[in-house]
Amino acid sequence: MSMPGSMPLQTREGISSSAAPEPQPRAPRSRALLGRVFLGLCFFGIYLLLTRSDIILQARSGFSVWYPANGLAFAFMLGISPWYAPLAAVADLLSAVLFYHERMLSWTVALGPVGTIVYATAAIILRRRLRIDLDLSHRRDVVRYALVTLVAAVFSTAAGIAGLLADHSITRGQFWLSAFSWYSGDAIALVGVGPFLLIHAFPWIRRQLFDFAPEERLTQTWKTLGEMTIGEAIEMVAQVIAILLVLWVMFGSPLAKLGFYYLSFLPIIWIAMRQGIGRVSGGILLFNFGVVLSLRVFNADSIATVKLGTLMLAVSFTGLIVGSAVSERHRIGHELHEQTLYLHSLIENSPFGIVVLDPLRRVQLCNAAFEGLFLFSAREMSGKTLESLLSARDEIDQMRELSAQVFAGQPVHETVRHFRRDGKFLEIEINAVPLRRGGRVQGAYAIYNDVSERAKAEEEAKKHADSLKRWVEELQLRTTQMSLLNEMGDLLQCCASTVEARSVVSRLCRKLFAEAASGMLFEFSATQNVVEATAFWGDSHISESAFAPQACWAVRRGRPHWSEPASDGILCAHFASPDAVAVLCVPMMAQSEVVGVLHLQYGLGCATGTGGDQESFHKSQETLASAVAGQIALALASLRLRETLREQSIRDPLTGLFNRRIMQESLNRELHRARRKNHPVTVALVDLDHFKHFNDTWGHDAGDLVLKTMAQIFRSHFRAEDVICRYGGEEFSIILPEASAEDAAKRANVLRDEVRKLTIRYLDQNLDPVTLSIGLATFPQHGSTGEQLLRIADQCLYQSKAAGRDRVTTPHASEDVTKREASVIG
């Protein structure tokens, strides 16, 4: 419970924002304290003043029909703070002793504070529990105020009458009349005086003295004279005159005896219906004061107390109820008007086009922005459907679908392309919702937003993003290609032969040219008159595997060449079929010479790449293919040079057989393998019999021819894994892996017979027959090292020559390696 002077803001659900404005800052503590003291003194003095019989205009008969001091006290306890109850009790006690000469030790004085406590309790209930609005602008607040105060008046009357009975101030026969007189006096003060003070006096008091109460609004009908119009001032004067005229008719006119009391309702209802509770509270106070004044002026004591009290109470209660209902209606109407103006302002000033459709889908309301979108005035569009304002057929059909969706009860959020009246296309974002009344769709509300600039910006942003994405993808592709190109270069540098290099090219070109369906690597043959395919990748190939250099335009021009069968371009002649969409041929240049062709074949959907730009795709593929072809050409040229040098270092230039150095390396390798796998190795030394005679008789050219012919016979006679070497002069050595001595002897004899039967022609003459002397040695039977085997084979060879030539000699297995004799096979 608040202390005197504290005024917590009374709020309740349903009070509009206009009824509860922002609170003002609290005043300094000293000012608030002085305000409370000053207000308490004023209340105490006014309360004592209102209890005097000459002030309350007591009738000549000795009774009064109202007690305005009770209305003042209750208004203070409700409007300011319930803690004014002790001050009201003291003032009531003092007035009873001073003005009505009650004894201090009487029941009337003792029970006097009970009424104050009852009213304080009623004020707490209204403030804390029911939380009524103190300006009583709501009808239910008025009803609650009236019911609580009237019930409180019953308890206060019971306490007061009990004190009078205990003091024998009244008899039991006077109980009901005195009780009603007491009750009506309190009730009239509570209903007639209290509302006026709550509505008009206390808001000003709270603002002026305490400076922390909210800026409570004055009722719409309570205006200063300076704010009133002439018509309002005339009406107020007429209302006052009407109240005075009714009072004169009731109490002072010759018609007073007829009891036209019902006329008192007319001016009060008039005021209530016209100005609401703010003006009617003043009218009720004026009417009640006028009744009391009339009783004294016109000496109308003959009117029964019960009848007069009932009349005043009924008029006061009726005026409050009707006035509160009208004020509430005015407030709601004002709020609705404000909301309507606000909504209208929002619609009119909205940058978006707004349109409202009636149940027949016709334009009922639209703003200026909507007019600008359609280039029709509101008058031209009013009563027409949106479809009738459109010209494009597709847009009309789309608008019908959207309207049907909205009037089916579903909200719409779509972006459409609008063809405006001036021929300009706009991107319009439509947000539409159905308007329902009574559960049925009775219209639609739509917001049209021109998003053309946004759509354009989004399109530009999308294009920029796509372009950036393509750049990033292209950069990533170039990075991948550079990585693969570097990897290819590293691998090609590590290749030991052209065969390995071709395998590397086939594997990495498949990754480098992912858009290509297939590819081929062509190299010039040793004669330089044929281009042969040496590597392949992919599924299908339209080029011939071998063709003349002049059949390829890339070789002719020395630059990349595109052949597109589907276009009018020039095609290379080495295509076997025109099934490919595009073919790229790139010459492989090394030291300004064409060493081959890189052939790339592109299928359907790959000729323009992923970006759709054929020219840029062709250019990028040419650049990449040229770089790859350059690396391949340099690698192949280097490998060919290396192989040529190696061949020259390991082969005999006359016969093309391996030389003696390779024979020694091969023998050591085969012996190592034979030891690991536990198989034999045989070494054969072959010498041409009487070779000096050929040179002396036929010349060195004939001798060279004989040597070449022997080399060819050796190649055709021995296996591919056998190593055939020219040991020196007319002597040859042959390494036979996994061949036993017996098998080697048989093969050597077959060779000897074949050579003996050979006829060699030189200068159209037959040369003398050639015979062979052969010595054999086998690992591990005849020796464990290469030197031992060569020495034993050489010994066997000399034994063959010593025994008459044209024979094969093998060592005896029973003798020691250094002393064994040879067996001659003739």
Secondary structure, DSSP 8 states (H G I E B T S, - for coil): ---TT-------TT--GGGS--------HHHHHHHHHHHHHHHHHHHHHHTSTTTTT--TTS--S--HHHHHHHHHHHHT-GGGHHHHHHHHHHHHHHTS---TTSHHHHHHHHHHHHHHHHHHIIIIIS---TT--SHHHHHHHHHHHHHHHHHHHHHHHHHHHHTTSS-GGGHHHHHHHHHHHHHHHHHHTHHHIIIIIHHHHIIIIIS-S------TT---TTT--HHHHHHHHHHHHHHHHHHIIIIISGGGGG--GGGGHHHHHHHHHHH-HHHHHHHHHHHHHHHHHHHHHTT-TTS-HHHHHHHHHHHHHHHHHHHHHHHHHHHHHHHHHHHHHHHHHHHHH-SSEEEEE-TTSBEEEE-HHHHHHHT--HHHHTT-BSGGG---HHHHHHHHHHHHHHHTT--EEEEEEEE-TTS-EEEEEEEEEEEEETTEEEEEEEEEEE-HHHHHHHHHHHHHHHHHHHHHHHHHHHHHHHHHHHHHHHHHHH-SSHHHHHHHHHHHHHHHTTT-SEEEEEEE-TTSS-EEEEEEEES---B-SEE-GGG-HHHHHTS-EEE-TTTTS---TTBS----SEEEEEEEEETTEEEEEEEEEE-TTTTTTTT--HHHHHHHHHHHHHHHHHHHHHHHHHHHHHHHHHHHHHB-TTT--B-HHHHHHHHHHHHHHHHHHT--EEEEEEEETTHHHHHHHH-HHHHHHHHHHHHHHHHHHS-TTSEEEEEETTEEEEEEET--HHHHHHHHHHHHHHHHT---EETTEE-----EEEEEEEETTT-SSHHHHHHHHHHHHHHHHHTTSS-EEEE-TTS-TTT--EEEE-
